[in-house]
Amino acid sequence: QVQLVESGGGSVQPGGSLRLSCAASGSIISINTMAWYRQAPGKQREWVADVTDVGSANYADSVKGRFTISRDNAKNTVYLQLNSLKSEDTAVYYCNAMIRSFQRPVRWGSYWGQGTQVTVSS
């Protein structure tokens, strides 16, 4: 069984910073792309950023230049550094990973974390 656990959310003032972490655990063979999504109240979940297994990163225009995604393959962990936070960044942030597990060794499965709340308010 594969599990993703996020941490690092919280409340900050506009202009502040946070660092989110998401660790994958369980019967993992390999992890391909790892990503962060977010969902604000009353809105659909939206893609924020992703990073491939070789470190190639992509960002949504709304966070480019402010957020940085990175990963530690040895720890099966993806990070999201959030800088220059704005009120519109307030949302529940979810991590997602494409994983091959010993239960499903042939197909890539899409796994989600439980989400971590980020609130930006003065």
N, CA, C and O of each residue as an XYZ file, in Angstrom:
488
protein
N       0.844     -1.190      0.000
C       0.000      0.000      0.000
C       0.881      1.242      0.000
O       1.908      1.284      0.677
N       0.472      2.255     -0.765
C       1.230      3.490     -0.890
C       0.492      4.609     -0.174
O      -0.733      4.707     -0.234
N       1.257      5.443      0.500
C       0.671      6.563      1.238
C       1.491      7.817      0.988
O       2.721      7.766      0.948
N       0.804      8.951      0.819
C       1.443     10.256      0.712
C       0.985     11.104      1.887
O      -0.212     11.228      2.145
N       1.936     11.681      2.591
C       1.615     12.490      3.757
C       2.256     13.866      3.610
O       3.474     13.995      3.487
N       1.402     14.890      3.625
C       1.870     16.274      3.506
C       2.069     16.882      4.888
O       1.474     16.443      5.872
N       2.910     17.891      4.937
C       3.117     18.657      6.164
C       3.626     20.042      5.782
O       4.047     20.275      4.650
N       3.578     20.958      6.751
C       4.177     22.267      6.540
C       3.207     23.398      6.295
O       3.635     24.545      6.172
N       1.919     23.124      6.220
C       0.957     24.193      6.027
C       0.843     25.063      7.267
O       1.405     24.749      8.316
N       0.108     26.164      7.132
C      -0.085     27.046      8.263
C      -0.653     28.381      7.830
O      -1.127     28.543      6.706
N      -0.594     29.330      8.745
C      -1.104     30.684      8.491
C       0.043     31.665      8.460
O       0.896     31.661      9.347
N       0.067     32.503      7.447
C       1.118     33.505      7.321
C       0.507     34.807      6.825
O      -0.603     34.828      6.294
N       1.244     35.884      7.007
C       0.822     37.176      6.489
C       1.239     37.309      5.023
O       2.158     36.624      4.573
N       0.571     38.181      4.289
C       0.991     38.426      2.898
C       2.465     38.790      2.829
O       2.968     39.567      3.640
N       3.146     38.216      1.848
C       4.576     38.419      1.711
C       5.414     37.391      2.433
O       6.633     37.345      2.263
N       4.771     36.564      3.240
C       5.486     35.557      4.002
C       5.821     34.320      3.189
O       5.544     34.243      1.992
N       6.426     33.348      3.871
C       6.881     32.120      3.220
C       6.472     30.895      4.014
O       6.291     30.951      5.231
N       6.330     29.802      3.310
C       6.087     28.489      3.906
C       6.795     27.455      3.063
O       7.078     27.683      1.887
N       7.080     26.318      3.667
C       7.638     25.196      2.929
C       6.785     23.972      3.201
O       6.641     23.542      4.346
N       6.225     23.419      2.146
C       5.425     22.207      2.245
C       6.274     20.998      1.900
O       7.174     21.068      1.063
N       5.973     19.891      2.556
C       6.646     18.630      2.266
C       5.604     17.550      2.034
O       4.501     17.603      2.578
N       5.965     16.589      1.234
C       5.086     15.444      0.982
C       5.965     14.207      0.824
O       6.774     14.112     -0.099
N       5.790     13.272      1.736
C       6.593     12.061      1.732
C       5.753     10.864      1.302
O       4.664     10.630      1.828
N       6.269     10.123      0.351
C       5.609      8.900     -0.104
C       6.232      7.707      0.601
O       7.449      7.635      0.772
N       5.388      6.778      1.005
C       5.881      5.590      1.697
C       5.061      4.381      1.290
O       3.997      4.504      0.684
N       5.576      3.214      1.634
C       4.877      1.978      1.313
C       5.664      1.127      0.341
O       6.882      1.258      0.219
N       4.952      0.251     -0.348
C       5.601     -0.710     -1.239
C       5.873     -0.106     -2.609
O       5.248     -0.477     -3.603
N       6.812      0.829     -2.646
C       7.096      1.608     -3.848
C       8.230      0.994     -4.646
O       9.286      0.667     -4.103
N       7.998      0.841     -5.942
C       9.063      0.416     -6.843
C       9.767      1.651     -7.404
O      10.992      1.761     -7.349
N       8.977      2.575     -7.943
C       9.557      3.793     -8.491
C       8.495      4.896     -8.530
O       7.292      4.634     -8.539
N       8.986      6.137     -8.552
C       8.117      7.311     -8.610
C       8.491      8.134     -9.825
O       9.662      8.449    -10.035
N       7.513      8.477    -10.613
C       7.754      9.323    -11.784
C       7.495     10.772    -11.381
O       8.147     11.281    -10.470
N       6.569     11.435    -12.034
C       6.315     12.841    -11.738
C       5.647     13.014    -10.374
O       4.750     12.257    -10.003
N       6.101     14.022     -9.642
C       5.466     14.429     -8.389
C       4.974     15.857     -8.581
O       5.636     16.674     -9.222
N       3.815     16.144     -8.022
C       3.182     17.433     -8.305
C       2.473     17.978     -7.079
O       2.184     17.256     -6.125
N       2.203     19.279     -7.136
C       1.372     19.939     -6.146
C       0.163     20.554     -6.848
O       0.269     21.142     -7.924
N      -0.986     20.395     -6.199
C      -2.232     21.016     -6.622
C      -2.771     21.816     -5.441
O      -2.305     21.664     -4.312
N      -3.742     22.656     -5.710
C      -4.388     23.381     -4.620
C      -5.860     23.588     -4.949
O      -6.269     23.625     -6.109
N      -6.635     23.720     -3.884
C      -8.066     23.951     -4.038
C      -8.511     25.013     -3.048
O      -8.462     24.813     -1.834
N      -8.942     26.138     -3.582
C      -9.459     27.221     -2.753
C     -10.950     26.997     -2.521
O     -11.598     26.286     -3.289
N     -11.494     27.597     -1.473
C     -12.916     27.423     -1.182
C     -13.785     27.834     -2.369
O     -13.626     28.922     -2.924
N     -14.705     26.947     -2.749
C     -15.620     27.247     -3.834
C     -15.035     27.148     -5.221
O     -15.698     27.488     -6.200
N     -13.778     26.680     -5.323
C     -13.129     26.583     -6.625
C     -12.695     25.156     -6.900
O     -12.616     24.324     -5.996
N     -12.414     24.892     -8.174
C     -11.930     23.572     -8.542
C     -10.454     23.425     -8.179
O      -9.725     24.410     -8.058
N     -10.041     22.192     -8.013
C      -8.632     21.919     -7.742
C      -7.821     22.319     -8.975
O      -8.212     22.026    -10.105
N      -6.690     22.989     -8.749
C      -5.863     23.430     -9.861
C      -4.419     22.973     -9.668
O      -3.920     22.867     -8.548
N      -3.780     22.710    -10.782
C      -2.378     22.319    -10.783
C      -1.509     23.522    -10.445
O      -1.746     24.627    -10.931
N      -0.494     23.296     -9.603
C       0.414     24.366     -9.195
C       1.800     24.180     -9.811
O       2.349     25.105    -10.409
N       2.356     22.987     -9.661
C       3.703     22.732    -10.154
C       3.949     21.234    -10.175
O       3.287     20.478     -9.463
N       4.908     20.806    -10.998
C       5.322     19.418    -10.963
C       6.809     19.295    -11.263
O       7.434     20.210    -11.799
N       7.353     18.150    -10.907
C       8.780     17.896    -11.115
C       8.955     16.432    -11.502
O       8.381     15.540    -10.877
N       9.752     16.197    -12.538
C       9.986     14.830    -12.992
C      11.030     14.148    -12.116
O      11.611     14.768    -11.226
N      11.258     12.868    -12.378
C      12.219     12.121    -11.586
C      13.658     12.590    -11.816
O      14.544     12.286    -11.017
N      13.892     13.328    -12.901
C      15.230     13.859    -13.144
C      15.316     15.347    -12.820
O      16.309     16.001    -13.135
N      14.268     15.880    -12.186
C      14.330     17.237    -11.675
C      13.833     18.338    -12.577
O      14.029     19.512    -12.264
N      13.208     18.013    -13.666
C      12.665     19.045    -14.556
C      11.347     19.548    -13.979
O      10.429     18.763    -13.740
N      11.253     20.858    -13.754
C      10.105     21.444    -13.069
C       9.269     22.323    -13.997
O       9.774     22.936    -14.938
N       7.973     22.358    -13.694
C       7.041     23.215    -14.417
C       6.133     23.902    -13.410
O       5.834     23.352    -12.350
N       5.695     25.120    -13.752
C       4.902     25.914    -12.830
C       3.700     26.540    -13.525
O       3.746     26.862    -14.712
N       2.627     26.704    -12.763
C       1.505     27.504    -13.236
C       1.950     28.961    -13.275
O       2.778     29.388    -12.471
N       1.395     29.716    -14.214
C       1.784     31.114    -14.357
C       1.545     31.908    -13.082
O       2.290     32.842    -12.786
N       0.514     31.548    -12.327
C       0.138     32.296    -11.138
C       1.169     32.181    -10.016
O       1.172     33.002     -9.099
N       2.043     31.178    -10.075
C       3.024     30.988     -8.995
C       4.459     31.082     -9.491
O       5.393     31.046     -8.689
N       4.647     31.201    -10.792
C       5.992     31.232    -11.362
C       6.777     32.407    -10.786
O       6.288     33.535    -10.739
N       7.994     32.122    -10.350
C       8.838     33.149     -9.757
C       8.651     33.304     -8.258
O       9.462     33.961     -7.605
N       7.604     32.715     -7.699
C       7.353     32.805     -6.260
C       7.473     31.452     -5.566
O       7.941     31.372     -4.431
N       7.050     30.391     -6.248
C       7.091     29.042     -5.676
C       8.215     28.246     -6.338
O       8.538     28.449     -7.508
N       8.799     27.339     -5.561
C       9.835     26.456     -6.086
C       9.542     25.028     -5.662
O       9.390     24.744     -4.474
N       9.462     24.133     -6.635
C       9.249     22.719     -6.347
C      10.582     21.991     -6.454
O      11.404     22.292     -7.320
N      10.779     21.037     -5.566
C      11.990     20.231     -5.602
C      11.674     18.860     -5.023
O      10.608     18.660     -4.441
N      12.591     17.922     -5.181
C      12.349     16.587     -4.647
C      13.655     15.955     -4.217
O      14.735     16.288     -4.704
N      13.509     15.026     -3.279
C      14.628     14.231     -2.799
C      14.270     12.789     -3.102
O      13.472     12.181     -2.389
N      14.851     12.243     -4.150
C      14.480     10.895     -4.574
C      14.864      9.841     -3.534
O      14.188      8.820     -3.410
N      15.919     10.076     -2.804
C      16.338      9.112     -1.786
C      15.317      9.014     -0.662
O      15.197      7.979     -0.006
N      14.584     10.103     -0.446
C      13.578     10.142      0.626
C      12.156     10.030      0.088
O      11.200     10.082      0.861
N      12.003      9.877     -1.228
C      10.665      9.829     -1.842
C       9.816     11.022     -1.406
O       8.634     10.875     -1.095
N      10.418     12.175     -1.388
C       9.767     13.369     -0.862
C       9.820     14.506     -1.878
O      10.829     14.720     -2.550
N       8.705     15.226     -1.969
C       8.637     16.417     -2.805
C       8.358     17.608     -1.902
O       7.624     17.501     -0.919
N       8.951     18.739     -2.245
C       8.813     19.959     -1.469
C       8.212     21.064     -2.333
O       8.323     21.046     -3.559
N       7.578     22.015     -1.672
C       7.120     23.214     -2.352
C       7.446     24.401     -1.459
O       6.861     24.565     -0.388
N       8.382     25.223     -1.906
C       8.724     26.450     -1.196
C       7.826     27.564     -1.717
O       7.819     27.871     -2.909
N       7.077     28.156     -0.811
C       6.138     29.206     -1.169
C       6.666     30.530     -0.632
O       6.735     30.718      0.583
N       7.034     31.438     -1.507
C       7.526     32.752     -1.126
C       6.589     33.837     -1.640
O       5.769     33.595     -2.525
N       6.718     35.031     -1.078
C       5.911     36.180     -1.508
C       4.436     35.818     -1.586
O       3.762     36.099     -2.577
N       3.950     35.195     -0.527
C       2.582     34.685     -0.539
C       1.562     35.808     -0.606
O       1.744     36.888     -0.044
N       0.477     35.510     -1.320
C      -0.629     36.447     -1.496
C      -1.897     35.831     -0.933
O      -1.971     34.617     -0.742
N      -2.886     36.658     -0.671
C      -4.143     36.136     -0.128
C      -4.774     35.124     -1.081
O      -5.432     34.181     -0.643
N      -4.576     35.318     -2.358
C      -5.165     34.389     -3.332
C      -4.462     33.030     -3.373
O      -4.903     32.125     -4.081
N      -3.376     32.887     -2.622
C      -2.724     31.582     -2.501
C      -3.375     30.721     -1.424
O      -3.031     29.550     -1.266
N      -4.317     31.304     -0.686
C      -5.011     30.550      0.352
C      -5.770     29.386     -0.263
O      -6.591     29.570     -1.162
N      -5.486     28.180      0.233
C      -6.090     26.977     -0.322
C      -5.615     25.768      0.472
O      -4.708     25.865      1.298
N      -6.240     24.639      0.210
C      -5.699     23.363      0.661
C      -4.769     22.861     -0.442
O      -5.162     22.762     -1.605
N      -3.555     22.553     -0.068
C      -2.546     22.093     -1.016
C      -2.414     20.575     -0.933
O      -2.262     20.005      0.148
N      -2.477     19.936     -2.098
C      -2.407     18.489     -2.193
C      -1.187     18.076     -3.016
O      -0.861     18.712     -4.019
N      -0.526     17.022     -2.592
C       0.526     16.476     -3.439
C      -0.010     15.253     -4.179
O      -0.921     14.564     -3.720
N       0.582     15.018     -5.320
C       0.205     13.907     -6.179
C       1.480     13.273     -6.715
O       2.455     13.966     -7.005
N       1.464     11.966     -6.841
C       2.636     11.282     -7.378
C       2.207     10.114     -8.250
O       1.235      9.418     -7.955
N       2.948      9.916     -9.323
C       2.747      8.766    -10.199
C       3.724      7.687     -9.737
O       4.941      7.853     -9.823
N       3.169      6.575     -9.243
C       3.973      5.569     -8.552
C       3.697      4.179     -9.089
O       2.551      3.814     -9.350
N       4.768      3.406     -9.253
C       4.629      1.961     -9.483
C       4.898      1.269     -8.165
O       5.930      1.485     -7.530
N       3.967      0.443     -7.769
C       4.093     -0.240     -6.490
C       4.218     -1.742     -6.713
O       3.977     -2.240     -7.812
N       4.596     -2.451     -5.663
C       4.698     -3.907     -5.764
C       3.319     -4.529     -5.956
O       3.208     -5.636     -6.485
N       2.250     -3.820     -5.526
C       0.892     -4.326     -5.749
C       0.483     -4.147     -7.205
O      -0.302     -4.930     -7.740
N       1.027     -3.097     -7.847
C       0.717     -2.817     -9.248
C       2.014     -2.544    -10.000
O       2.279     -1.400    -10.368
N       2.828     -3.572    -10.236
C       4.172     -3.354    -10.778
C       4.209     -2.931    -12.233
O       5.221     -2.409    -12.699
N       3.111     -3.150    -12.964
C       3.132     -2.858    -14.397
C       2.613     -1.455    -14.693
O       3.151     -0.761    -15.555
N       1.590     -1.044    -13.995
C       0.954      0.238    -14.291
C       1.362      1.317    -13.297
O       1.608      1.039    -12.124
N       1.429      2.554    -13.785
C       1.621      3.700    -12.913
C       0.280      4.048    -12.263
O      -0.745      4.127    -12.941
N       0.297      4.250    -10.985
C      -0.894      4.666    -10.266
C      -0.763      6.118     -9.814
O       0.335      6.579     -9.503
N      -1.873      6.829     -9.779
C      -1.897      8.222     -9.324
C      -2.355      8.254     -7.871
O      -3.462      7.823     -7.546
N      -1.498      8.765     -7.013
C      -1.774      8.784     -5.575
C      -1.823     10.228     -5.071
O      -1.087     11.098     -5.536
N      -2.719     10.453     -4.101
C      -2.914     11.776     -3.541
C      -2.665     11.775     -2.041
O      -2.912     10.787     -1.349
N      -2.172     12.905     -1.560
C      -2.088     13.107     -0.128
C      -3.414     13.626      0.401
O      -4.364     13.834     -0.354
N      -3.462     13.832      1.715
C      -4.711     14.239      2.363
C      -4.925     15.743      2.334
O      -6.018     16.226      2.629
N      -3.882     16.484      1.980
C      -3.996     17.941      1.887
C      -3.498     18.639      3.130
O      -3.585     18.111      4.239
N      -2.967     19.850      2.925
C      -2.525     20.679      4.039
C      -2.976     22.116      3.764
O      -2.842     22.623      2.650
N      -3.509     22.754      4.798
C      -4.106     24.079      4.632
C      -3.031     25.166      4.657
O      -2.161     25.185      5.527
N      -3.115     26.063      3.686
C      -2.285     27.263      3.663
C      -3.227     28.469      3.679
O      -4.078     28.619      2.801
N      -3.063     29.316      4.680
C      -3.898     30.508      4.810
C      -3.011     31.741      4.823
O      -2.097     31.852      5.641
N      -3.285     32.666      3.910
C      -2.519     33.906      3.823
C      -3.469     35.057      4.148
O      -4.400     35.349      3.397
N      -3.212     35.698      5.278
C      -4.123     36.744      5.734
C      -3.396     37.693      6.661
O      -2.509     37.298      7.418
N      -3.791     38.964      6.586
C      -3.212     39.945      7.491
C      -4.064     40.080      8.754
O      -3.732     40.866      9.642
